[in-house]
Amino acid sequence: MKNFNKAVLATAVCLATSASWAQSTLEEVVVTAQKRTENVQDVPIAISVFSAENIEDLSARNLTDLGRFTAGVEIVSLETLQPTYSIRGIETNDWTVGSDPAIAVYIDGVYAARGAGAEVALVDLARIEVLKGPQGTLFGRNATGGAIHLITEKPVFEQEGRVKLSLGNYQRVDGEVTWNQPLTDDLALRVVAFSRQRDGFVENLGDEDLNNEDKQSIRGSLLWNASPDTEVLWRVEYSELDQHSAAHQTLIPPVFENANPGRKYSDFGKIHTDYINLEKRELFATSLEINHSIGDKTFTSITAWREFETELDEDLDGSNNLDYQFDSNNPEENDYFSQEFRLTGASERLKWTVGGVYSREHVSHETTAIFNVSTLESFAWAELLKGAGSTTSDTFLSNFAGQSQEDLDYLAGLTNTEIEVLLPDFRAQQQAIGRDGIAASSFVWAFLADQGTLGLFGISENPLVGIFTQILPDLQPRIAAYEPWIETVDSSGTYASYAVYGDATYSLTDNLNLSAGLRYTYDDKEFSLYTAYQNTIVGAPFGLAFYNNGQPVLDATQSDTWDNLSGRLVLDYVADDDLMFYASVATGFKSGGFNSLNFGPDIDTSYDEEKVINYELGMKSQFLDNTLQLNVSTFFYDYENLQELKLLGQPVPSYNLRNSDAEGYGAEFEGFWLATDNLTLSGNYSWLKTEYTKFRILEAAGETEEDDLTGDPRVGTPENKFNLSAEYRIGLGDFGDLIPRLDYTWSGKRVESLTDPTREVDSFYLLNARLTLQPEGGDWAVALWSTNLTDEEVFGAFGDNGDAVGSLTGARLPPRMYGADFIYNF
């Protein structure tokens, strides 16, 4: 409550990020959120806007950095190829290719269909627009939570350029070069290239340090004024990344210590992985945009092609302990074509837009899970011990040979997290009382085969009880030998989408405007999946990661279609030139999809589309002679058929996608204050409450009420979050200005795991600082900067994968980074 009161007090003073500074009055910010050019303060949508100057001031390098400073937004890209975008608590946690994201990312009007291709460098951008709430009318499907639009700079008919060099700790060397050149009176070229290199900040005993950066990109655009009424803009981009990042580490001390004798575990100390973490991507994108004026109307055509190849290798158990080995290799290929036609017009009282969009995406993905056969035993013990707290059977407890009754009573009261810490030592105790690795395995699996009504299997009729009995003789020596166990799933999809839309704003009076829009979307998807288990265990027709209800091989193709009519209705009242109120209701639609990692009998392979309806009241205002800007929005949404991925099921857990219902409500404040000619203050605050209203889990055996989270908050979003910024310009006479700046962000605790809803990411704060020397005229600048100035140690995410075998993992946020920027403009 203390932090909450501080946030409210700070918010009352000043709030937001949607205007540029260094003006005696606030500068107008132009956006295209409604597919036409408008002042952001005239748009009845909650929008946060970042200019190129804002991005540089925040020392932001990716969308995650900007998400931390945006009210109601959480962006986690600890893995560049599997980012998570959340707006007002709406997100998609599925990283497979059978589903779509819930937040639409657009780059120059082109939809980036997959998260792996959406993370781009924040270089030479005109602005970034973050639209909150469903944007189903103008941005289409998969914008149920909102949309993020990155707009790059267009060529201009003047020769200009920019060079930027950044040097910092962890051997950081970043370089950017921008060059703009008019070729003729009607033709201009703009090219930007960058490279980013930095060593890793997670010390790894097994290989080179992890979480480094190694990225390069080149982007070009050609502007042709074909006639006084026709503009043609061709854009092309090529980028590569190849880095040892996405590091997760075990958070279970015995898992680390038992595999590294003599070393003590530390949350933020050295780690030891036995599999090389790797992120690789090669991306190519191009688009052709044509704008043609026809009287008071403008016709726009955008034709686009995007393709990428990626590979993501992860040590999912975060350790070098062979008893918990769980690694993953994920190559992916994607190509995406889209065509949009749009016609906009305006008269004295009516502004309107109509359009149509077609897109086709083809994606192929391979997931290989790499275990040791001994990992089976770790999984068995994890499930067995977790079952101890839910049963009072004397028969069950008596099978924990060598344990006193006092120990058994203690065991029955353990939480899942405590059990994970106990598990490695418990296995060691079994060996210490006279069972070597093979005998211990006999103990585990013979017990499981005998106890069909308890622990791992749940029902005595389960045929896999007999299977385990059959495979036991073959399994025992393989466990002792740490023999590999490999599973692979190949999936591919071809997804076509068609949409038509219309949106209009009519001025009912000089002060009252009514906006309405509708969009019809039709999606046609075909999805194929092939699963095989490369293990050679006699009589074991199942996998550990990809169960498929006991089928040894699966080769299936599914197809389905979904359609939706989404829309919005907005009423805004302009009290005067500096004050506007609005009320809106809007709906969004996210297409249905396919369960990519778990097919088989009794499993519904396709799942329903998501639908959301959002009610919102807002205010946009400017006060004090246009030096103070304050924007406020309050909202309530009702979410139907929320799609989420969860690791669940027995006798072995598998990934399942299912639909649930949820609702959320909250408020956001954003503001900006030119307090004096030299002092600029800004900030934002968001308050959000979410909960599941109907939680449905798809088990391999059908619907169940187990692990019902109805009434619990949604995963991944804090209830309270606020940001504060202060910047002061110190005049140095004819030389120029010295500009110190501080940026502070605080995020409340949030639930992080569907597997264990009691597991939370603690509240944390980050402080960034920047000191810029800018001479008169701005031909060059030098800046000293630091992110996470106080070197806060924070785990930003947990991993459910390693949790399944008793090795919960966490991913660190970056530590303190510092360096210097050298900028030359010409």
C-alpha positions in Angstrom: 0.0 0.0 0.0 2.9 2.3 0.7 4.2 1.9 -2.8 0.7 2.3 -4.2 0.3 5.6 -2.4 3.6 6.8 -3.8 2.5 5.8 -7.3 -0.7 7.8 -7.0 1.0 10.8 -5.6 3.6 10.7 -8.4 0.9 10.3 -10.9 -1.0 13.3 -9.6 2.1 15.4 -10.3 2.8 14.4 -13.8 2.5 11.5 -16.2 3.4 9.9 -19.8 5.6 9.5 -22.8 3.6 10.8 -25.7 5.2 14.2 -26.5 8.5 15.7 -27.3 10.3 18.1 -25.0 12.6 21.1 -25.4 9.7 23.4 -26.3 8.1 26.3 -24.5 4.8 24.5 -25.2 4.1 20.8 -26.0 4.9 19.8 -29.5 2.1 18.1 -31.5 2.6 14.4 -32.0 1.2 12.9 -35.2 0.0 9.3 -35.4 -1.8 7.0 -37.8 -3.7 4.9 -35.3 -6.9 5.4 -37.3 -5.2 4.8 -40.7 -5.1 8.6 -41.2 -2.7 11.3 -40.0 -4.0 12.9 -36.8 -2.8 14.6 -33.6 -2.6 11.9 -30.9 -4.6 14.2 -28.6 -7.5 14.1 -31.1 -7.6 10.3 -31.3 -10.2 8.6 -28.9 -8.0 5.6 -28.2 -5.5 5.0 -25.4 -2.1 5.4 -27.1 1.5 5.6 -25.9 3.8 7.1 -28.5 7.6 7.0 -28.5 9.6 9.2 -30.8 13.1 8.5 -31.9 14.3 11.0 -29.3 12.3 9.3 -26.5 13.8 5.9 -27.5 17.3 7.3 -27.3 16.7 9.1 -24.0 15.5 5.9 -22.4 18.6 4.0 -23.7 16.0 1.5 -25.1 17.4 -1.2 -27.4 14.3 -3.3 -27.9 10.6 -3.5 -27.3 11.1 -5.0 -23.8 12.9 -1.8 -22.7 10.0 0.3 -23.9 7.4 -2.0 -22.4 8.9 -1.4 -19.0 8.2 2.4 -19.4 4.6 2.0 -20.8 1.5 2.0 -18.6 -0.4 -1.3 -18.8 2.2 -3.0 -21.0 4.5 -5.9 -20.2 6.9 -7.1 -22.9 9.4 -9.9 -22.1 11.9 -10.8 -24.7 14.5 -12.6 -22.6 14.4 -14.9 -25.6 14.5 -12.8 -28.7 12.9 -15.5 -30.7 10.1 -16.2 -28.2 9.0 -12.7 -26.9 5.8 -12.3 -24.9 3.7 -9.2 -25.4 1.0 -8.3 -22.9 -1.3 -5.3 -22.9 -3.7 -4.8 -20.0 -3.2 -8.4 -19.0 -4.0 -9.9 -22.5 -1.2 -12.0 -23.9 -0.5 -15.4 -25.5 1.9 -17.7 -23.8 2.0 -20.3 -26.6 5.3 -20.4 -28.4 4.2 -23.1 -30.9 3.1 -22.4 -34.5 -0.4 -23.8 -34.2 -1.6 -20.5 -32.7 -1.4 -16.8 -33.2 -0.3 -14.0 -30.8 -2.9 -11.8 -29.0 -0.9 -8.6 -29.6 -0.5 -7.5 -33.2 2.9 -6.1 -34.1 3.1 -4.1 -37.3 6.1 -2.7 -39.1 5.3 0.1 -41.5 1.8 -1.1 -41.9 2.8 -4.8 -42.4 1.7 -7.4 -39.8 4.6 -9.4 -38.3 2.9 -12.7 -38.0 5.2 -14.4 -35.5 7.1 -13.2 -32.5 10.3 -14.6 -33.8 10.2 -12.1 -36.7 8.7 -9.2 -34.7 11.6 -8.2 -32.6 13.5 -5.5 -34.5 16.2 -3.0 -33.6 15.0 0.4 -32.6 17.1 2.2 -35.2 16.1 5.1 -37.5 12.4 5.0 -36.4 10.0 7.9 -36.8 8.0 6.6 -33.8 6.4 3.6 -32.1 2.7 3.7 -31.4 1.3 1.4 -28.7 -2.5 1.1 -29.0 -4.3 -0.4 -26.0 -7.5 -2.3 -26.0 -9.0 -4.4 -28.9 -8.1 -3.0 -32.3 -10.1 -5.5 -34.3 -11.6 -3.0 -36.8 -8.6 -1.2 -38.2 -5.8 -3.7 -37.3 -7.7 -6.9 -37.7 -7.3 -10.3 -36.1 -4.9 -11.1 -33.3 -5.1 -7.6 -31.9 -7.4 -8.6 -29.0 -5.1 -6.9 -26.4 -3.9 -4.1 -28.7 -1.4 -3.3 -31.4 2.2 -2.1 -31.5 3.1 -0.2 -34.7 6.7 0.6 -35.6 7.1 3.3 -38.2 10.5 3.8 -39.8 11.8 7.1 -41.2 11.0 7.7 -44.9 13.5 9.1 -47.3 13.6 12.9 -47.6 14.8 15.2 -50.4 17.8 16.5 -48.6 21.3 14.9 -48.1 21.7 14.0 -44.5 23.3 11.3 -42.4 24.1 10.1 -38.9 26.8 8.0 -37.3 26.5 6.5 -33.8 29.0 4.5 -31.8 28.2 3.0 -28.4 30.9 1.5 -26.1 30.1 -0.1 -22.8 30.8 -2.8 -20.2 30.7 -6.5 -21.1 32.8 -5.5 -24.2 29.8 -3.7 -25.8 30.5 -2.2 -29.3 27.5 -1.0 -31.2 27.5 0.9 -34.4 24.9 2.7 -36.5 25.1 4.5 -39.8 22.3 6.3 -41.6 22.6 7.9 -45.0 19.9 9.8 -46.9 20.5 10.9 -50.5 18.2 12.5 -53.1 19.0 10.8 -56.4 16.8 13.0 -58.6 14.2 15.6 -58.1 11.6 12.8 -57.7 13.7 10.0 -56.3 15.3 9.7 -52.8 17.2 6.8 -51.1 17.6 6.1 -47.4 19.9 3.4 -46.0 20.5 2.4 -42.4 22.9 -0.3 -41.1 23.8 -1.3 -37.6 25.8 -3.9 -35.6 25.5 -4.9 -32.0 28.1 -6.9 -30.1 28.2 -7.6 -26.4 29.6 -10.4 -24.2 27.3 -12.4 -22.0 26.5 -11.4 -18.4 25.7 -14.9 -17.1 28.9 -16.7 -16.1 28.7 -20.4 -17.3 31.1 -23.0 -16.0 30.3 -25.3 -18.9 30.9 -23.1 -21.9 31.2 -19.4 -22.8 29.2 -16.9 -20.8 25.5 -16.6 -21.8 23.1 -13.8 -22.8 25.5 -12.1 -25.1 24.4 -10.0 -28.2 25.4 -10.5 -31.8 23.1 -8.8 -34.3 23.5 -7.1 -37.7 20.9 -5.5 -40.0 20.7 -3.3 -43.1 17.5 -1.5 -44.1 16.9 0.5 -47.2 13.9 2.6 -48.6 13.4 4.2 -51.9 10.8 7.0 -52.3 9.6 7.9 -55.8 7.2 10.8 -56.4 5.8 9.3 -59.6 3.5 12.2 -60.1 2.0 15.1 -58.1 -0.7 12.7 -57.0 1.3 9.5 -56.6 3.9 8.4 -54.1 5.7 5.0 -54.3 7.7 3.8 -51.4 9.8 0.6 -51.5 11.3 -0.8 -48.3 13.7 -3.8 -47.9 15.4 -5.2 -44.8 17.9 -8.0 -44.1 19.1 -8.9 -40.6 21.0 -11.7 -38.8 21.5 -12.6 -35.2 23.6 -15.4 -33.8 24.0 -15.3 -30.0 24.3 -17.5 -26.9 21.3 -16.1 -25.1 17.9 -17.2 -23.6 19.7 -18.6 -20.6 17.6 -20.3 -17.9 19.3 -21.6 -14.7 18.1 -24.1 -12.2 16.8 -22.5 -9.0 17.1 -25.8 -7.0 20.4 -25.7 -5.1 20.9 -29.5 -4.8 20.4 -30.0 -8.6 23.4 -27.6 -9.1 25.5 -28.7 -6.1 25.1 -32.5 -6.6 26.5 -32.1 -10.1 29.3 -29.6 -9.1 31.0 -31.0 -6.0 32.5 -28.3 -3.8 30.5 -25.5 -5.3 27.7 -23.7 -3.5 24.6 -22.6 -5.4 23.9 -18.8 -5.6 20.9 -17.3 -7.3 23.0 -14.8 -9.2 26.3 -16.6 -9.2 27.9 -18.9 -11.8 25.7 -21.5 -13.5 26.6 -24.7 -15.3 24.7 -25.9 -18.4 25.5 -29.0 -20.4 23.8 -27.8 -23.6 24.7 -24.7 -25.6 22.0 -22.1 -25.5 21.7 -20.6 -29.0 19.5 -18.1 -30.8 19.9 -17.7 -34.6 17.8 -15.9 -37.1 18.1 -14.8 -40.7 15.3 -12.4 -41.8 14.4 -10.8 -45.1 11.4 -8.4 -45.5 10.2 -6.1 -48.3 7.1 -4.1 -49.0 5.8 -1.8 -51.7 3.5 1.0 -50.6 1.6 3.2 -53.1 -0.4 6.3 -52.1 -2.5 7.9 -54.9 -4.6 11.0 -54.4 -8.0 11.2 -56.1 -9.5 14.5 -55.3 -10.2 14.5 -51.6 -9.6 10.8 -51.3 -6.4 8.7 -51.0 -6.0 5.2 -52.3 -3.3 3.1 -50.6 -1.9 -0.3 -51.6 0.6 -2.2 -49.4 2.1 -5.4 -50.8 4.5 -7.2 -48.5 6.7 -10.3 -48.1 8.5 -11.4 -45.0 10.5 -14.5 -44.4 12.8 -15.8 -41.8 14.7 -18.9 -40.6 15.4 -19.4 -36.9 17.0 -21.9 -34.6 16.5 -21.8 -30.8 18.5 -24.2 -28.6 17.8 -24.2 -24.9 19.0 -26.0 -21.8 15.5 -26.3 -20.2 16.7 -27.8 -16.9 19.3 -25.1 -16.5 22.0 -27.4 -15.1 24.7 -30.0 -16.0 23.0 -32.6 -13.8 22.4 -35.7 -16.0 19.6 -36.9 -13.8 17.6 -33.8 -14.9 18.7 -33.4 -18.5 16.0 -31.6 -20.6 17.2 -29.8 -23.7 15.4 -28.5 -26.7 16.3 -27.7 -30.3 13.7 -25.6 -32.3 14.4 -24.7 -35.9 11.7 -22.8 -37.8 11.0 -21.5 -41.2 8.3 -18.9 -42.0 7.2 -16.9 -45.0 4.3 -14.4 -45.1 2.6 -12.5 -47.9 0.0 -9.8 -47.5 -1.9 -7.4 -49.7 -3.9 -4.5 -48.4 -6.0 -2.0 -50.3 -7.4 1.0 -48.6 -9.4 4.1 -49.5 -9.7 7.1 -47.2 -11.6 10.3 -47.5 -12.7 13.3 -45.6 -15.3 16.1 -45.9 -16.3 18.9 -43.5 -18.1 16.5 -41.1 -17.2 13.0 -42.2 -13.9 11.1 -42.2 -13.9 7.5 -43.4 -11.8 4.5 -44.3 -12.7 1.3 -46.2 -10.3 -1.5 -47.1 -9.6 -5.1 -47.7 -6.7 -7.4 -46.7 -5.5 -10.8 -47.8 -2.6 -12.7 -46.2 -1.1 -16.1 -46.5 1.4 -17.6 -44.1 3.4 -20.8 -44.3 5.3 -22.0 -41.3 7.2 -25.2 -40.5 8.7 -25.9 -37.0 10.6 -28.8 -35.6 10.8 -29.4 -31.8 13.4 -31.9 -30.6 13.4 -32.7 -26.9 16.6 -34.3 -25.6 16.6 -36.2 -22.3 18.5 -39.0 -20.6 16.5 -42.1 -19.7 17.4 -41.1 -16.1 15.3 -38.0 -16.6 12.3 -40.4 -16.6 13.2 -41.3 -13.0 13.5 -37.6 -12.0 10.1 -37.0 -13.5 8.7 -40.0 -11.7 10.0 -38.9 -8.3 8.8 -35.3 -8.9 5.3 -36.5 -9.5 5.4 -39.2 -6.8 6.6 -36.8 -4.1 4.0 -34.2 -5.2 1.4 -36.9 -4.8 2.5 -37.5 -1.2 0.8 -34.4 0.1 -2.6 -35.4 -1.4 -2.9 -38.9 0.0 -3.0 -40.5 3.5 -2.6 -44.1 2.3 -0.5 -46.2 4.6 0.3 -48.4 1.7 1.6 -45.4 -0.3 3.7 -44.0 2.5 5.1 -47.4 3.5 6.8 -47.6 0.1 9.1 -44.8 0.9 11.5 -47.3 2.4 14.1 -46.0 4.9 12.0 -42.9 5.9 10.9 -42.5 9.5 7.2 -41.7 10.2 8.3 -38.2 11.2 9.9 -37.8 7.8 6.8 -39.1 6.1 4.6 -36.6 8.0 6.9 -33.8 7.0 6.9 -35.1 3.4 3.1 -35.0 3.3 3.0 -31.3 4.1 5.5 -30.0 1.6 4.7 -27.5 -1.1 5.7 -28.2 -4.7 8.6 -25.8 -4.5 9.9 -27.4 -1.3 9.5 -30.8 -2.9 11.7 -29.7 -5.8 14.5 -28.8 -3.4 14.1 -32.1 -1.5 14.0 -34.3 -4.6 17.8 -34.6 -5.4 18.6 -35.4 -1.8 15.7 -37.8 -1.5 17.1 -39.8 -4.4 20.5 -39.8 -2.9 19.0 -41.2 0.4 17.5 -44.1 -1.5 20.9 -45.0 -2.9 22.5 -44.6 0.5 20.3 -47.3 2.1 21.7 -49.9 -0.2 20.1 -49.3 -3.6 22.5 -48.4 -6.4 21.3 -46.6 -9.5 19.7 -49.8 -11.0 18.1 -50.9 -7.8 16.8 -47.5 -7.1 15.2 -47.5 -10.5 13.7 -50.9 -9.7 12.2 -49.4 -6.5 10.6 -46.5 -8.4 9.2 -48.3 -11.3 8.1 -51.4 -9.5 6.3 -49.2 -7.0 4.6 -47.3 -9.8 3.5 -50.5 -11.5 2.1 -51.8 -8.3 0.3 -48.7 -7.2 -2.1 -48.0 -10.1 -4.5 -46.1 -7.9 -2.0 -43.8 -6.4 0.8 -41.3 -7.2 1.7 -41.0 -10.8 -1.1 -42.9 -12.6 -4.3 -41.8 -10.9 -6.6 -44.7 -12.2 -6.0 -48.4 -11.9 -7.4 -49.0 -15.4 -4.6 -47.1 -16.9 -2.9 -49.4 -19.5 0.4 -47.7 -19.0 0.8 -49.4 -15.6 1.3 -52.7 -17.5 3.6 -50.9 -20.0 5.9 -49.8 -17.3 6.0 -53.3 -15.9 7.0 -54.6 -19.4 9.7 -52.0 -20.0 11.3 -52.2 -16.5 13.9 -54.8 -17.4 15.1 -52.8 -20.4 14.8 -49.5 -18.5 17.0 -50.2 -15.5 20.4 -50.5 -17.2 19.6 -47.5 -19.5 19.0 -45.3 -16.5 22.3 -46.3 -14.9 24.1 -45.6 -18.2 22.5 -42.2 -18.7 21.4 -43.3 -22.2 19.9 -40.5 -24.3 16.1 -40.4 -24.9 15.2 -38.2 -27.9 11.7 -37.1 -29.1 10.8 -35.0 -32.2 7.7 -33.2 -33.4 7.5 -31.8 -36.9 4.7 -29.3 -37.5 3.7 -27.1 -40.4 0.8 -24.9 -41.3 -0.6 -22.9 -44.1 -2.9 -20.1 -43.0 -4.9 -17.9 -45.2 -6.9 -14.9 -44.0 -9.4 -12.6 -45.7 -10.9 -9.4 -44.3 -12.9 -6.3 -45.3 -13.4 -3.3 -43.1 -14.9 0.1 -42.8 -14.6 2.9 -40.3 -16.0 6.4 -40.1 -16.1 9.4 -37.8 -19.0 11.8 -38.2 -19.2 15.2 -36.4 -22.7 15.3 -34.9 -22.0 18.8 -33.7 -19.0 21.1 -33.6 -18.0 19.4 -30.3 -19.5 15.9 -30.5 -18.1 13.1 -32.8 -19.4 9.6 -33.4 -17.0 6.9 -34.7 -18.1 3.4 -35.8 -16.4 0.6 -37.6 -16.9 -3.0 -38.6 -14.5 -5.7 -39.9 -15.3 -9.2 -41.2 -12.5 -11.7 -41.0 -12.4 -15.3 -42.5 -9.5 -17.6 -41.6 -8.8 -20.9 -43.3 -6.0 -23.0 -41.7 -4.4 -26.3 -42.5 -2.0 -27.8 -39.9 0.1 -31.0 -40.1 2.0 -32.7 -37.4 4.3 -35.7 -37.3 5.6 -37.2 -34.0 8.0 -40.0 -33.5 10.0 -41.2 -30.5 13.6 -42.1 -31.2 14.1 -44.0 -27.9 14.6 -47.7 -28.3 13.0 -48.8 -25.0 11.3 -52.1 -25.6 7.5 -51.8 -25.3 7.5 -48.0 -24.7 5.1 -46.5 -27.2 5.0 -43.0 -25.6 7.1 -39.9 -25.1 8.0 -37.9 -22.1 7.5 -34.5 -23.6 5.1 -35.3 -26.4 2.8 -37.9 -25.1 0.0 -38.1 -27.8 -2.0 -40.4 -25.6 0.4 -43.3 -26.0 0.6 -43.4 -29.8 4.2 -44.3 -30.8 4.0 -42.4 -34.1 1.5 -39.8 -35.2 1.2 -38.4 -38.7 -1.9 -36.2 -38.9 -3.3 -33.3 -40.9 -6.1 -31.0 -39.6 -8.0 -28.1 -41.1 -10.5 -25.7 -39.8 -12.0 -22.3 -40.5 -13.1 -19.4 -38.3 -14.9 -16.2 -39.1 -15.8 -13.1 -37.0 -17.4 -9.7 -37.2 -15.6 -7.3 -34.9 -16.2 -3.6 -34.5 -16.1 -0.4 -32.4 -18.4 2.4 -31.4 -16.9 5.6 -30.0 -18.4 8.9 -28.8 -16.0 11.7 -28.1 -16.8 15.2 -26.8 -14.3 18.1 -27.4 -15.0 20.5 -24.5 -12.4 22.9 -25.9 -9.2 22.8 -28.0 -7.3 21.3 -25.0 -9.8 18.9 -23.5 -11.5 15.8 -24.9 -13.6 13.0 -23.3 -14.5 9.8 -25.0 -16.5 6.6 -24.4 -16.0 3.5 -26.4 -17.0 -0.2 -26.8 -14.8 -2.3 -29.0 -14.5 -6.0 -29.8 -11.5 -8.1 -30.9 -10.9 -11.5 -32.4 -8.1 -13.9 -32.4 -8.3 -16.9 -34.7 -8.6 -20.4 -33.5 -5.7 -22.8 -33.9 -4.3 -26.2 -33.3 -2.7 -28.0 -30.4 0.8 -28.3 -31.8 2.4 -30.6 -29.2 -0.3 -33.0 -28.1 -2.5 -34.9 -30.6 -4.2 -38.3 -30.1 -7.4 -40.0 -29.1 -9.7 -37.9 -26.9 -7.7 -34.8 -27.6 -9.5 -32.0 -29.4 -6.8 -30.9 -31.8 -8.3 -27.5 -32.8 -9.6 -25.0 -30.3 -12.0 -22.0 -30.5 -11.3 -18.5 -31.4 -10.8 -15.8 -28.8 -13.3 -13.0 -28.4 -13.0 -9.9 -26.2 -15.3 -6.9 -25.6 -13.8 -3.8 -24.1 -15.6 -0.8 -22.5 -13.6 2.3 -22.0 -13.9 5.9 -20.7 -11.1 8.3 -21.3 -9.9 11.9 -21.2 -7.1 13.6 -23.1 -6.2 17.1 -21.9 -3.6 19.9 -21.9 -3.4 22.6 -19.2 -1.2 25.5 -18.1 -0.8 27.1 -21.5 -0.1 23.9 -23.2 2.7 22.9 -20.9 1.0 20.1 -19.0 -0.6 17.1 -20.7 -2.7 14.5 -18.8 -4.4 11.5 -20.4 -6.6 9.1 -18.4 -8.4 5.9 -19.4 -10.5 3.4 -17.4 -11.7 0.1 -18.9 -13.4 -3.2 -18.3 -13.1 -6.2 -20.6 -14.7 -9.6 -20.9 -12.6 -12.3 -22.5 -14.1 -15.5 -24.0 -12.1 -18.5 -25.0 -8.7 -17.3 -23.9 -6.1 -19.6 -25.4 -3.2 -20.7 -23.1 -0.6 -23.3 -23.1 0.0 -25.4 -20.0 2.2 -28.4 -19.2 -0.2 -30.9 -17.6 -1.5 -34.5 -17.7 -0.8 -38.0 -16.5 1.0 -40.4 -16.6 3.4 -38.0 -18.2 2.8 -34.3 -18.6 2.4 -32.8 -22.1 1.7 -29.4 -23.5 -2.0 -28.7 -24.0 -3.8 -25.7 -25.3 -7.2 -24.9 -24.0 -9.8 -22.1 -23.8 -10.7 -20.3 -20.6 -12.7 -17.1 -19.8 -11.3 -14.1 -18.0 -12.1 -10.5 -17.3 -10.2 -7.4 -16.3 -10.6 -3.8 -15.3 -8.3 -1.0 -14.5 -7.1 2.6 -15.1 -4.1 4.2 -16.7 -2.7 7.7 -16.3 -0.1 9.2 -18.6 1.2 12.7 -18.4 4.0 15.2 -19.4 4.9 18.5 -17.8 7.2 21.2 -19.0 7.7 22.4 -15.5 10.1 25.2 -16.5 12.0 26.1 -19.6 14.7 23.7 -18.4 12.9 21.0 -16.4 10.8 18.3 -18.0 8.9 15.8 -15.8 6.9 12.8 -17.1 5.5 9.5 -15.8 2.7 7.0 -16.0 0.8 4.7 -13.7 -1.4 1.7 -14.4 -3.7 -0.3 -12.1 -5.0 -3.6 -13.3 -7.2 -6.3 -11.8 -7.7 -9.5 -13.8 -9.2 -12.9 -13.0 -10.2 -16.2 -14.6 -14.0 -16.4 -14.7 -14.0 -19.9 -16.1 -10.9 -22.1 -16.1 -11.0 -25.1 -18.4 -8.2 -27.6 -18.7 -7.9 -30.0 -21.5 -6.4 -33.3 -20.2 -5.5 -36.3 -22.3 -8.4 -38.0 -20.7 -10.9 -35.1 -21.1 -12.1 -32.1 -19.2 -11.3 -32.0 -15.5 -11.7 -29.6 -12.5 -8.1 -30.3 -11.4 -6.0 -27.1 -10.8 -9.0 -24.9 -11.3 -7.8 -21.3 -11.2 -11.3 -19.6 -11.4 -11.1 -16.4 -9.4 -7.3 -16.2 -9.6 -5.5 -13.4 -11.4 -4.1 -13.8 -14.9 -0.5 -14.8 -15.3 2.2 -12.4 -16.3 0.8 -8.9 -15.3 1.3 -6.9 -12.2 -1.5 -5.1 -10.5 0.4 -1.9 -10.0 3.1 -0.3 -12.1 4.5 3.2 -12.4 7.3 5.2 -14.1 8.8 8.5 -13.4 11.3 10.6 -15.5 13.1 13.8 -14.9 15.2 15.8 -17.4 17.0 19.1 -16.8 18.7 21.2 -19.4 21.7 23.1 -18.2 22.8 25.9 -20.5 26.5 26.2 -21.3 26.3 29.5 -23.1 27.3 29.5 -26.7 28.7 26.0 -26.4 25.4 24.2 -26.0 23.6 22.3 -23.2 24.3 19.6 -20.7 21.3 17.4 -20.1 21.1 15.0 -17.1 18.1 12.5 -17.1 16.8 9.9 -14.7 14.2 7.2 -15.5 12.6 5.1 -12.8 10.3 2.2 -13.2 8.6 0.1 -10.5 6.6 -3.1 -11.2 4.5 -4.9 -8.6 4.7 -8.6 -8.1 2.9 -10.9 -10.6 1.9 -14.5 -11.0 4.3 -16.1 -13.4 3.3 -19.7 -13.8 0.1 -21.6 -14.7 1.7 -24.8 -13.5 2.1 -23.3 -10.0 -0.1 -20.2 -9.4 1.6 -19.6 -6.0 4.9 -18.9 -7.9 5.4 -15.1 -8.3 7.9 -12.7 -9.7 8.6 -10.3 -6.9 8.1 -6.5 -7.3 11.2 -4.8 -8.5 12.5 -1.4 -9.7 15.0 -0.3 -12.3 16.8 3.0 -12.5 18.3 4.4 -15.7 20.5 7.4 -16.0 21.8 9.5 -18.9 24.0 12.6 -19.2 24.1 14.2 -22.6 26.4 16.9 -23.9 24.8 18.6 -26.9 26.5 21.6 -28.5 24.8 24.5 -30.2 23.4 23.3 -33.6 23.3 19.7 -32.7 26.0 18.5 -35.2 27.3 16.1 -32.6 26.5 14.8 -29.1 28.2 12.7 -26.4 26.2 10.8 -23.8 27.1 8.8 -20.7 24.5 6.3 -19.7 23.6 3.4 -17.4 20.7 1.0 -17.3 19.8 -0.7 -14.0 22.1 1.8 -12.3 21.7 0.2 -8.9 22.4 -3.3 -10.2 19.2 -4.9 -9.0 19.2 -8.7 -9.1 15.9 -9.8 -10.6 14.5 -13.0 -12.1 12.1 -11.9 -14.8 10.6 -15.3 -15.7 10.4 -18.9 -14.6 10.4 -22.0 -16.7 7.7 -24.7 -16.5 9.7 -27.1 -18.6 12.4 -27.9 -16.1 9.8 -27.8 -13.4 8.3 -31.0 -14.8 11.4 -33.0 -14.0 12.1 -31.3 -10.7 14.5 -28.5 -11.8 12.6 -25.2 -11.8 14.5 -22.6 -13.8 14.6 -18.8 -13.8 15.8 -16.2 -16.3 17.7 -13.1 -15.1 17.1 -9.5 -16.1 20.2 -7.7 -17.3 22.5 -6.4 -14.5 23.9 -2.9 -14.5 25.0 -1.8 -17.9 26.9 1.4 -18.6 28.7 3.1 -21.5 29.0 6.1 -23.8 27.3 7.1 -27.0 29.1 9.2 -29.6 26.8 10.7 -32.2 27.7 12.8 -35.3 25.0 14.3 -37.6 25.7 15.5 -41.0 
